[in-house]
Amino acid sequence: MQIAGNKCKVCGRNIVFSSEGKLCACCGTFVHLTCELRGICDVCGERFHQYERPKADPMREAILPPALRPAKSGGPLLAGLLILFTALLVGIAYYGLMALWASGH
């Protein structure tokens, strides 16, 4: 559940940053860290949960050289199209020369 943007139960002001507040997941009570120093909710008696920063994943954020990137480019498609185009030109030239030879020119 998102902590930032909710009203503190004790002072009534908005919690601006998630790191400034804590919440009770059981009853949905939000409080500032400075307003409620105890770790237990007054409403239901459950423990408060504080914002935990997500763990950094260096491999996900790494800059990879082009050789290690997954092949999502159109290079293989372009190579295949060039091969087909070359084969088409060779075929046209071959049949054109065969037609000229058959006609006697």
TAPE-V351137 format. One record per residue. N is the residue number from 1. RES is the residue in one letter. PHI is phi as a letter, one per 40 degrees, with the letter a starting at -180 (none if undefined). PSI is psi in whole degrees, 0 to 359 (none if undefined). D_LAST is the distance of its C-alpha to the last C-alpha in Angstrom with 2 decimals. Layout:
N | RES | PHI | PSI | D_LAST
N | RES | PHI | PSI | D_LAST
This chain:
1 | M | none | 146 | 84.85
2 | Q | c | 132 | 84.39
3 | I | c | 315 | 87.49
4 | A | c | 140 | 86.51
5 | G | g | 353 | 87.21
6 | N | c | 159 | 90.12
7 | K | c | 139 | 93.76
8 | C | c | 134 | 96.29
9 | K | c | 330 | 99.07
10 | V | c | 305 | 101.71
11 | C | c | 343 | 101.06
12 | G | g | 359 | 98.79
13 | R | c | 160 | 96.24
14 | N | c | 146 | 92.51
15 | I | c | 114 | 91.15
16 | V | c | 310 | 88.48
17 | F | b | 145 | 86.90
18 | S | c | 329 | 86.63
19 | S | c | 350 | 88.25
20 | E | c | 349 | 91.37
21 | G | b | 177 | 92.22
22 | K | a | 164 | 92.62
23 | L | b | 157 | 92.62
24 | C | b | 114 | 94.27
25 | A | c | 338 | 91.62
26 | C | c | 309 | 94.31
27 | C | b | 354 | 95.73
28 | G | g | 26 | 93.17
29 | T | c | 133 | 95.61
30 | F | b | 138 | 94.19
31 | V | a | 154 | 96.33
32 | H | c | 151 | 95.96
33 | L | c | 325 | 96.56
34 | T | c | 338 | 99.37
35 | C | c | 325 | 101.00
36 | E | b | 103 | 101.35
37 | L | c | 337 | 101.95
38 | R | c | 160 | 102.56
39 | G | c | 8 | 99.74
40 | I | b | 137 | 101.07
41 | C | c | 136 | 100.58
42 | D | c | 332 | 103.79
43 | V | c | 308 | 102.60
44 | C | b | 349 | 101.60
45 | G | g | 5 | 102.50
46 | E | c | 166 | 98.99
47 | R | c | 144 | 97.40
48 | F | c | 152 | 95.35
49 | H | b | 131 | 91.70
50 | Q | b | 162 | 90.43
51 | Y | c | 131 | 86.94
52 | E | b | 124 | 85.04
53 | R | c | 136 | 82.13
54 | P | c | 146 | 78.98
55 | K | c | 139 | 78.19
56 | A | c | 138 | 75.45
57 | D | b | 96 | 72.33
58 | P | c | 330 | 70.80
59 | M | c | 328 | 67.67
60 | R | c | 327 | 66.92
61 | E | c | 2 | 67.37
62 | A | c | 151 | 65.66
63 | I | c | 117 | 62.67
64 | L | c | 142 | 60.00
65 | P | c | 157 | 57.26
66 | P | d | 328 | 53.70
67 | A | c | 336 | 53.20
68 | L | c | 356 | 56.13
69 | R | c | 150 | 55.31
70 | P | c | 149 | 54.06
71 | A | c | 97 | 50.34
72 | K | b | 13 | 50.28
73 | S | c | 173 | 47.31
74 | G | c | 15 | 43.81
75 | G | d | 310 | 42.31
76 | P | c | 323 | 41.32
77 | L | c | 317 | 39.82
78 | L | c | 317 | 37.82
79 | A | c | 317 | 36.53
80 | G | c | 319 | 35.48
81 | L | c | 321 | 33.67
82 | L | c | 321 | 31.81
83 | I | c | 315 | 30.76
84 | L | c | 318 | 29.53
85 | F | c | 318 | 27.65
86 | T | c | 318 | 25.97
87 | A | c | 322 | 25.10
88 | L | c | 316 | 23.66
89 | L | c | 319 | 21.42
90 | V | c | 318 | 20.29
91 | G | c | 316 | 19.65
92 | I | c | 316 | 17.59
93 | A | c | 319 | 15.45
94 | Y | c | 309 | 15.17
95 | Y | c | 330 | 14.28
96 | G | c | 316 | 11.78
97 | L | c | 322 | 9.95
98 | M | c | 321 | 10.57
99 | A | c | 320 | 9.26
100 | L | c | 322 | 5.80
101 | W | c | 322 | 6.16
102 | A | c | 328 | 7.91
103 | S | c | 348 | 5.84
104 | G | g | 13 | 3.75
105 | H | c | none | 0.00
